[in-house]
Amino acid sequence: MDKRKVDVAIIGAGTAGMGAYRAARKHTDDVVMIEGGPYGTTCARVGCMPSKLLIAAADSAHHMTKASMFGIHPGDVRIDGKAVMERVRRERDRFVSFVLEAVEGFPEAHRVRGHARFLSPNRIAVGDNLEIEAGRVVIATGSRPNIPGFLKEAKDRLIVNDDVFEWQDLPQSVAVFGPGIIGLELGQALSRLGIRVRMFGVGGAVGPLQEDAIRQYALKSFNDEFPLDADAKVQSVERTPEGVSIRFTDPEGGDVTEAFDYLLAATGRRPNVDELDIRNADIAQDDQGSPLFDHYTLQCGDSHVFIVGDANNEAPLLHEAADEGRIAGDNAGRYPDVRAGLRRVPLGVVFTDPQIATVGMTLKQVDERCKGCYAIGEVSFESQGRSRVIGANKGLLHLYGERGSGLFLGAEMFGPAAEHIGHLLAWAVQNRMTVTEMLDMPFYHPVIEEGLRTALRDLSRNLDIGPPPVEQCLDCGPGG
């Protein structure tokens, strides 16, 4: 076995790994980045970008079908599945090419291919032919779909999101298990592209929504488009000559058997740490075998090992992975001078229609912090002026504020333009703005953001900090 000694070894060449590599190189050029799979980030290959390409096609079809509300009748909408998927793959490959170009720009000596596993805290085997002794290690191995055992009865008709983007054409029907972020986005998109979709969940969860009122609102909205049972009772999954047969209890109480072409498992992801022989790294682990680490430094205990991105399973989002990679790479490069890095305010967006946004603290976290000394501001978008104008008047927004200080703490939203409103709210939380300061910001008319102002006025009133709220815009009615 060949042997090599380096200052920093980074295991994984995704978003977090590349961020760690660039940061570490500011301190040392004696770095290697080890990758056992294909180059190209999860986001570019099978995540953010191809899913948004599919959603864009679905939204285009949906907008045509709802044009009649404006008095426009374009005729029958014909969806060319082959053309839809050809564009998804073509544009996906374009995004991946940018990642490949970036990796190829790294010195060849810094790129090592093969499966990595710990032999000891500082020794890493790569494949069967190379051993690397590293002064510091950054684990950036990403994650993979987690599939419950009973779904595997679908056999070759069982797919995950990775498989969807390789389709040459659209199928006739798909059963989706898991109404989380991936399941909701892909399930709604497939339904709007003319595919018969039924979605099954467990425990009542709908995406990342925590508040029962907003979750129930979202559940009803999705059910207007396709059946979604958030707490399904599934008796069996069986591969049949035609596809997949699923026997379940209908929400009305009767047992039903329904056939589908495919079963899409969107049942969460698991970090890729189980094949690293992590026990040999001499770092503390939780009950699931994942390394324990510091949120601000990404350091595992007081060791020379850091863990970032989906591998640590804390916040599996691209912008979080990029931040974590930068922080951990910087700390690995300067070790043992380990420093806390900037962790931004939590911000999550689900690109359904209506969209979902979560910002800052959850309502449970607010209650734990404020011990009941908080208030909630609300707006419904059903009567919001601009939302009604464009026919997107579905949704709720809840804002959380602290009594006494008037500090804005967080929000949960299911509604139009949530991706944009979520950013405004995240900036406000990170800048520690009060509700009064937010109300002093400019709001143009007529825009969806006027609904945000209405919610802020409601929150201001409920926090007893005034000034008295304006109940409605005289031009467009309640909700701004």
C-alpha positions as CSV (number, residue, x, y, z in Angstrom):
1,M,0.0,0.0,0.0
2,D,1.4,3.4,-1.0
3,K,1.6,5.9,1.8
4,R,1.3,9.7,1.9
5,K,1.4,12.4,4.6
6,V,-0.6,15.6,4.4
7,D,-1.7,18.5,6.7
8,V,-5.4,18.3,5.9
9,A,-7.5,15.5,4.3
10,I,-11.1,16.3,3.2
11,I,-13.3,13.2,2.7
12,G,-16.0,14.2,0.1
13,A,-16.0,16.6,-2.8
14,G,-19.5,18.1,-2.6
15,T,-20.6,21.6,-1.6
16,A,-19.2,21.3,1.9
17,G,-16.1,19.5,0.9
18,M,-15.1,22.0,-1.8
19,G,-15.8,24.8,0.6
20,A,-13.6,23.2,3.2
21,Y,-10.9,22.6,0.6
22,R,-10.8,26.2,-0.5
23,A,-10.7,27.5,3.1
24,A,-8.0,25.0,4.2
25,R,-5.8,26.1,1.3
26,K,-5.6,29.6,2.7
27,H,-3.4,28.1,5.4
28,T,-1.6,25.2,3.8
29,D,-1.1,23.8,0.3
30,D,-0.6,20.3,1.7
31,V,-4.2,19.2,1.2
32,V,-6.0,16.3,-0.4
33,M,-9.7,15.9,-1.2
34,I,-10.9,12.3,-1.4
35,E,-14.0,11.3,-3.3
36,G,-15.3,7.8,-3.7
37,G,-18.3,8.6,-6.0
38,P,-18.9,10.8,-9.0
39,Y,-17.9,14.5,-8.9
40,G,-20.8,16.9,-8.9
41,T,-22.7,18.1,-5.8
42,T,-25.9,16.6,-4.6
43,C,-27.5,20.0,-5.3
44,A,-26.5,20.0,-9.0
45,R,-26.9,16.3,-9.8
46,V,-30.0,15.1,-7.9
47,G,-31.2,17.9,-5.6
48,C,-31.9,21.6,-5.8
49,M,-31.4,22.3,-9.5
50,P,-33.0,19.3,-11.3
51,S,-36.0,19.4,-8.9
52,K,-36.5,23.1,-9.7
53,L,-36.3,22.4,-13.4
54,L,-39.1,19.8,-13.0
55,I,-41.1,22.2,-10.9
56,A,-40.7,25.0,-13.5
57,A,-42.2,22.7,-16.2
58,A,-45.0,21.8,-13.8
59,D,-45.7,25.4,-12.9
60,S,-45.9,26.3,-16.6
61,A,-48.5,23.7,-17.2
62,H,-50.4,24.7,-14.1
63,H,-50.5,28.3,-15.1
64,M,-52.0,27.4,-18.4
65,T,-54.7,25.3,-16.8
66,K,-55.8,28.1,-14.5
67,A,-55.8,30.8,-17.2
68,S,-59.6,30.5,-17.5
69,M,-60.0,32.4,-14.2
70,F,-58.7,35.5,-16.1
71,G,-61.0,34.9,-19.0
72,I,-58.3,33.3,-21.1
73,H,-58.9,29.9,-22.8
74,P,-55.8,28.6,-24.5
75,G,-57.2,25.3,-25.4
76,D,-56.1,21.8,-24.3
77,V,-52.7,21.7,-22.6
78,R,-50.5,19.0,-24.1
79,I,-47.5,17.8,-22.0
80,D,-44.7,16.2,-23.9
81,G,-43.1,14.1,-21.2
82,K,-40.0,13.3,-23.3
83,A,-39.4,17.0,-24.0
84,V,-39.9,17.9,-20.3
85,M,-37.4,15.3,-19.2
86,E,-34.9,16.1,-22.0
87,R,-34.7,19.7,-20.8
88,V,-34.4,18.7,-17.1
89,R,-31.4,16.4,-18.0
90,R,-29.8,18.9,-20.3
91,E,-30.0,21.8,-17.9
92,R,-29.0,19.5,-15.0
93,D,-25.9,18.4,-16.9
94,R,-25.1,22.1,-17.5
95,F,-25.1,22.8,-13.8
96,V,-23.1,19.7,-13.0
97,S,-20.5,20.8,-15.7
98,F,-19.7,23.9,-13.7
99,V,-18.9,21.8,-10.6
100,L,-16.8,19.4,-12.7
101,E,-14.9,22.4,-14.1
102,A,-14.2,23.7,-10.6
103,V,-12.9,20.4,-9.4
104,E,-10.7,20.0,-12.5
105,G,-9.2,23.3,-11.6
106,F,-7.8,22.0,-8.4
107,P,-4.2,20.6,-8.7
108,E,-4.2,17.0,-9.7
109,A,-2.1,16.1,-6.6
110,H,-4.9,17.4,-4.4
111,R,-7.5,15.0,-5.9
112,V,-7.7,11.4,-4.7
113,R,-10.3,9.0,-5.9
114,G,-11.5,6.0,-3.9
115,H,-13.5,5.0,-0.8
116,A,-12.1,6.3,2.4
117,R,-12.1,4.7,5.9
118,F,-10.4,5.4,9.1
119,L,-7.6,3.1,10.2
120,S,-6.8,5.2,13.3
121,P,-7.5,8.9,14.3
122,N,-4.9,10.2,11.8
123,R,-4.6,7.3,9.2
124,I,-7.1,6.9,6.4
125,A,-7.1,4.1,3.9
126,V,-8.3,5.0,0.4
127,G,-9.4,1.9,-1.5
128,D,-6.9,-0.9,-1.2
129,N,-3.8,0.8,-2.5
130,L,-3.3,4.1,-0.6
131,E,-2.9,5.1,3.1
132,I,-3.0,8.8,4.0
133,E,-1.7,10.1,7.3
134,A,-3.4,13.4,7.9
135,G,-2.8,16.0,10.6
136,R,-6.5,17.1,10.4
137,V,-9.5,15.5,8.8
138,V,-12.8,17.1,7.5
139,I,-15.6,14.6,7.0
140,A,-17.9,15.9,4.2
141,T,-19.3,12.6,2.9
142,G,-22.9,13.8,2.3
143,S,-26.0,11.7,2.6
144,R,-28.1,9.2,0.7
145,P,-31.8,8.3,0.7
146,N,-33.1,6.3,3.6
147,I,-35.7,3.7,2.6
148,P,-37.9,1.7,5.1
149,G,-37.7,-2.0,4.5
150,F,-41.3,-2.6,3.6
151,L,-41.0,-0.2,0.6
152,K,-38.4,-2.5,-0.9
153,E,-41.2,-4.9,-1.8
154,A,-41.7,-2.6,-4.8
155,K,-38.4,-4.1,-6.1
156,D,-37.4,-2.6,-9.5
157,R,-40.3,-0.2,-9.4
158,L,-38.9,1.5,-6.2
159,I,-37.3,4.8,-7.0
160,V,-35.7,7.7,-5.2
161,N,-35.4,11.3,-6.3
162,D,-32.0,10.5,-8.1
163,D,-33.9,8.2,-10.4
164,V,-36.6,10.7,-11.4
165,F,-34.1,12.9,-13.1
166,E,-32.9,10.1,-15.4
167,W,-36.4,9.3,-16.8
168,Q,-36.6,9.5,-20.5
169,D,-40.4,10.1,-20.3
170,L,-43.1,10.6,-17.7
171,P,-45.0,7.7,-16.3
172,Q,-48.8,7.5,-15.9
173,S,-48.8,7.1,-12.1
174,V,-46.6,7.4,-9.0
175,A,-47.1,6.6,-5.3
176,V,-45.1,9.0,-3.2
177,F,-44.1,7.9,0.3
178,G,-43.0,10.8,2.5
179,P,-44.6,14.3,2.4
180,G,-41.3,16.0,3.4
181,I,-39.6,18.6,1.4
182,I,-38.5,16.3,-1.4
183,G,-41.8,14.4,-1.5
184,L,-44.0,17.5,-1.6
185,E,-41.9,19.3,-4.3
186,L,-41.7,16.3,-6.6
187,G,-45.1,14.9,-5.8
188,Q,-46.9,18.2,-6.7
189,A,-44.7,18.7,-9.8
190,L,-45.5,15.3,-11.1
191,S,-49.2,15.8,-10.4
192,R,-49.2,19.1,-12.3
193,L,-47.5,17.3,-15.2
194,G,-50.5,15.1,-15.6
195,I,-49.3,12.1,-13.6
196,R,-51.7,10.4,-11.2
197,V,-50.1,10.9,-7.7
198,R,-51.1,9.6,-4.3
199,M,-48.9,10.6,-1.3
200,F,-48.5,8.7,2.0
201,G,-47.1,10.0,5.2
202,V,-46.6,8.9,8.8
203,G,-47.4,10.9,12.0
204,G,-49.2,13.8,10.3
205,A,-46.1,15.8,9.2
206,V,-46.3,18.1,6.2
207,G,-42.9,19.3,5.1
208,P,-41.1,21.3,7.8
209,L,-44.3,23.0,9.2
210,Q,-44.6,22.9,12.9
211,E,-47.8,24.9,13.6
212,D,-50.9,22.9,13.5
213,A,-53.1,25.6,11.9
214,I,-50.6,26.2,9.1
215,R,-50.0,22.5,8.6
216,Q,-53.8,21.8,8.3
217,Y,-54.2,24.6,5.9
218,A,-51.3,23.2,3.7
219,L,-52.7,19.7,3.9
220,K,-56.1,20.9,2.6
221,S,-54.4,22.9,-0.1
222,F,-52.4,19.9,-1.4
223,N,-55.4,17.6,-1.2
224,D,-57.2,20.0,-3.6
225,E,-54.6,18.8,-6.2
226,F,-53.8,15.1,-5.3
227,P,-54.6,12.8,-2.4
228,L,-52.2,13.3,0.5
229,D,-52.8,11.2,3.7
230,A,-50.3,12.6,6.2
231,D,-50.9,9.7,8.6
232,A,-51.5,6.8,6.3
233,K,-52.3,3.2,7.3
234,V,-50.5,1.1,4.7
235,Q,-51.1,-2.7,4.9
236,S,-48.9,-3.9,2.0
237,V,-46.7,-3.0,-0.9
238,E,-46.3,-5.6,-3.7
239,R,-44.6,-5.7,-7.0
240,T,-47.0,-6.8,-9.7
241,P,-46.5,-7.5,-13.5
242,E,-48.0,-4.1,-14.2
243,G,-46.1,-2.1,-11.5
244,V,-46.7,-1.7,-7.8
245,S,-49.8,-2.5,-5.8
246,I,-50.5,-0.7,-2.5
247,R,-53.1,-1.7,0.0
248,F,-54.1,1.0,2.5
249,T,-56.9,2.3,4.6
250,D,-58.7,5.2,2.9
251,P,-59.2,8.3,5.1
252,E,-62.9,7.5,4.9
253,G,-62.3,4.2,6.7
254,G,-62.3,1.5,4.0
255,D,-59.5,-0.7,2.7
256,V,-58.4,0.2,-0.8
257,T,-55.9,-1.4,-3.2
258,E,-54.4,0.9,-5.9
259,A,-51.9,0.3,-8.6
260,F,-49.1,2.6,-9.7
261,D,-46.3,2.5,-12.2
262,Y,-43.7,3.5,-9.6
263,L,-43.2,4.0,-5.9
264,L,-41.1,7.1,-5.1
265,A,-39.5,6.8,-1.6
266,A,-39.0,10.4,-0.3
267,T,-38.6,9.1,3.3
268,G,-35.6,11.1,4.4
269,R,-31.9,10.8,4.0
270,R,-29.2,9.3,6.2
271,P,-25.6,10.6,6.6
272,N,-22.8,8.7,4.8
273,V,-20.7,8.0,7.9
274,D,-21.6,4.3,8.4
275,E,-18.9,3.1,6.0
276,L,-16.1,5.3,7.3
277,D,-15.1,2.9,10.2
278,I,-15.7,6.0,12.3
279,R,-15.0,4.0,15.5
280,N,-11.3,4.1,14.6
281,A,-11.3,7.9,14.6
282,D,-11.6,7.9,18.4
283,I,-14.4,10.5,18.5
284,A,-17.6,10.5,20.5
285,Q,-20.8,9.4,18.7
286,D,-24.5,9.5,19.3
287,D,-26.8,6.5,19.5
288,Q,-27.1,6.4,15.7
289,G,-23.3,6.3,15.3
290,S,-23.1,9.9,14.0
291,P,-20.1,11.9,15.4
292,L,-20.9,14.6,18.0
293,F,-19.7,18.0,17.1
294,D,-19.7,21.7,18.0
295,H,-22.3,23.8,16.0
296,Y,-20.0,26.8,15.7
297,T,-16.7,25.2,15.0
298,L,-17.8,21.9,13.5
299,Q,-15.1,20.2,15.6
300,C,-15.7,16.7,16.9
301,G,-15.0,17.1,20.6
302,D,-11.5,18.5,21.1
303,S,-10.1,16.3,18.3
304,H,-8.5,17.1,14.9
305,V,-11.6,15.9,13.1
306,F,-14.4,18.1,11.8
307,I,-17.7,17.1,10.2
308,V,-19.8,19.3,7.8
309,G,-22.7,19.4,5.5
310,D,-25.2,16.5,5.1
311,A,-22.8,14.2,6.9
312,N,-23.5,15.8,10.3
313,N,-27.3,15.7,9.6
314,E,-28.0,19.0,11.3
315,A,-29.2,21.3,8.6
316,P,-29.0,19.5,5.2
317,L,-29.2,22.7,3.0
318,L,-26.8,24.0,0.5
319,H,-26.1,27.4,2.1
320,E,-25.6,25.7,5.4
321,A,-23.2,23.2,3.8
322,A,-21.2,26.0,2.2
323,D,-20.9,27.9,5.5
324,E,-19.9,24.7,7.4
325,G,-17.3,23.8,4.9
326,R,-15.8,27.2,5.1
327,I,-15.7,27.2,8.9
328,A,-14.4,23.7,9.2
329,G,-11.8,24.1,6.4
330,D,-10.5,27.3,8.1
331,N,-10.3,25.6,11.4
332,A,-8.6,22.5,10.0
333,G,-6.1,24.7,8.2
334,R,-5.3,26.8,11.4
335,Y,-5.6,23.9,13.9
336,P,-5.1,23.9,16.9
337,D,-6.3,27.5,16.8
338,V,-10.0,26.6,16.4
339,R,-12.5,29.5,16.2
340,A,-16.2,29.8,16.1
341,G,-17.6,30.8,12.7
342,L,-20.6,32.8,11.7
343,R,-23.7,30.6,11.7
344,R,-26.5,32.4,9.9
345,V,-30.1,32.6,11.0
346,P,-32.0,29.4,10.0
347,L,-33.9,29.8,6.7
348,G,-35.7,27.1,4.9
349,V,-37.8,27.2,1.7
350,V,-40.0,24.5,0.1
351,F,-40.7,25.2,-3.6
352,T,-44.3,24.0,-3.7
353,D,-47.2,26.2,-4.7
354,P,-48.0,27.8,-2.3
355,Q,-44.4,27.9,-1.1
356,I,-43.3,27.1,2.5
357,A,-40.8,29.2,4.4
358,T,-39.4,28.7,7.9
359,V,-37.3,31.5,9.5
360,G,-35.4,31.9,12.7
361,M,-36.9,30.2,15.8
362,T,-39.8,27.8,15.6
363,L,-42.8,28.5,17.8
364,K,-41.6,25.8,20.2
365,Q,-38.2,27.4,20.5
366,V,-39.8,30.8,21.0
367,D,-41.9,29.4,23.9
368,E,-38.9,27.8,25.5
369,R,-36.9,31.0,25.3
370,C,-39.6,33.4,26.3
371,K,-41.5,31.2,28.8
372,G,-44.9,32.3,27.3
373,C,-43.9,36.0,27.1
374,Y,-44.3,36.3,23.3
375,A,-47.0,37.1,20.8
376,I,-48.0,35.9,17.3
377,G,-49.0,38.1,14.3
378,E,-51.0,36.6,11.5
379,V,-52.2,37.3,8.0
380,S,-54.2,35.3,5.6
381,F,-53.4,35.7,2.0
382,E,-56.9,34.9,0.9
383,S,-57.9,38.5,0.9
384,Q,-54.5,40.0,0.3
385,G,-54.7,42.5,-2.6
386,R,-51.9,41.5,-5.0
387,S,-52.3,37.8,-4.2
388,R,-55.9,38.0,-5.4
389,V,-54.9,40.0,-8.5
390,I,-52.6,37.2,-9.6
391,G,-54.9,34.3,-8.4
392,A,-52.4,33.2,-5.8
393,N,-54.5,34.0,-2.7
394,K,-53.9,30.9,-0.6
395,G,-51.9,30.8,2.6
396,L,-51.1,31.9,6.1
397,L,-48.1,33.7,7.7
398,H,-47.4,33.7,11.4
399,L,-44.7,36.0,12.9
400,Y,-43.3,35.6,16.4
401,G,-42.2,38.5,18.7
402,E,-40.8,38.9,22.2
403,R,-42.8,40.9,24.7
404,G,-41.0,43.8,26.3
405,S,-38.2,44.0,23.8
406,G,-40.4,43.8,20.7
407,L,-37.7,41.7,19.2
408,F,-38.7,39.7,16.0
409,L,-37.8,36.1,16.6
410,G,-39.0,34.0,13.7
411,A,-41.8,33.0,11.3
412,E,-43.6,30.1,9.6
413,M,-45.4,30.6,6.3
414,F,-47.4,28.7,3.7
415,G,-48.2,31.2,0.9
416,P,-47.3,33.1,-2.2
417,A,-43.7,34.5,-2.7
418,A,-42.5,32.7,0.5
419,E,-39.0,32.4,-1.0
420,H,-38.7,36.2,-1.1
421,I,-40.6,37.0,2.1
422,G,-38.5,34.4,3.9
423,H,-35.3,36.2,2.9
424,L,-36.6,39.6,4.2
425,L,-37.6,38.0,7.5
426,A,-34.2,36.1,7.9
427,W,-32.4,39.4,7.4
428,A,-34.5,41.0,10.0
429,V,-33.8,38.2,12.5
430,Q,-30.1,38.3,11.8
431,N,-30.0,42.0,12.3
432,R,-31.9,41.7,15.5
433,M,-34.7,44.1,14.4
434,T,-37.7,44.9,16.4
435,V,-41.2,44.7,15.1
436,T,-41.4,48.5,15.2
437,E,-38.2,48.8,13.1
438,M,-39.5,46.4,10.6
439,L,-42.7,48.4,10.2
440,D,-40.6,51.5,9.6
441,M,-39.2,49.9,6.4
442,P,-40.8,50.8,3.0
443,F,-43.6,48.8,1.5
444,Y,-44.6,49.4,-2.1
445,H,-48.2,49.1,-3.3
446,P,-49.5,46.8,-4.6
447,V,-47.2,43.9,-3.7
448,I,-47.5,40.6,-1.8
449,E,-45.2,42.0,0.8
450,E,-48.0,44.2,2.0
451,G,-49.4,41.0,3.6
452,L,-46.2,40.9,5.7
453,R,-46.9,44.4,6.8
454,T,-50.4,43.4,7.9
455,A,-48.9,40.5,9.9
456,L,-46.4,42.9,11.5
457,R,-49.2,45.3,12.5
458,D,-51.1,42.4,14.0
459,L,-48.0,41.3,15.9
460,S,-47.3,44.9,17.1
461,R,-50.9,45.1,18.5
462,N,-50.6,41.7,20.2
463,L,-47.2,42.7,21.8
464,D,-48.9,45.9,23.1
465,I,-46.2,48.1,21.6
466,G,-48.3,50.1,19.1
467,P,-48.8,52.3,17.2
468,P,-52.4,51.3,16.6
469,P,-52.5,49.1,13.5
470,V,-54.1,50.1,10.2
471,E,-56.6,47.4,9.7
472,Q,-56.7,47.4,5.9
473,C,-55.6,49.2,2.8
474,L,-58.5,51.3,1.6
475,D,-57.7,50.4,-2.0
476,C,-57.4,46.7,-1.7
477,G,-59.2,45.5,1.5
478,P,-58.0,43.4,4.4
479,G,-54.6,41.9,4.2
480,G,-52.9,44.8,2.4
